[in-house]
């Protein structure tokens, strides 16, 4: 991933707004997500297990929402 994020600080937009803009740009570019992923090494088997558990959790959540919306 080679993304250059550059924010110019000028008179109209102060330092605080520039920092907020920089944080938003980093979040949208996926810099924070990439950092968290690279923070520690996970074996491929553990990654797969977490991925399937997350999918199961999403499936149960959506099923619960559907059932909750029905009238008996």
Buried (B, 14 or more C-beta within 10 A) or exposed (E): EEEEEEBEEEEEEEEEEBEEBBBEBBEEBEBEEEEEEEEEEEEEEEEEEEEEEEEEEEEEEEEEEEEEEEEE
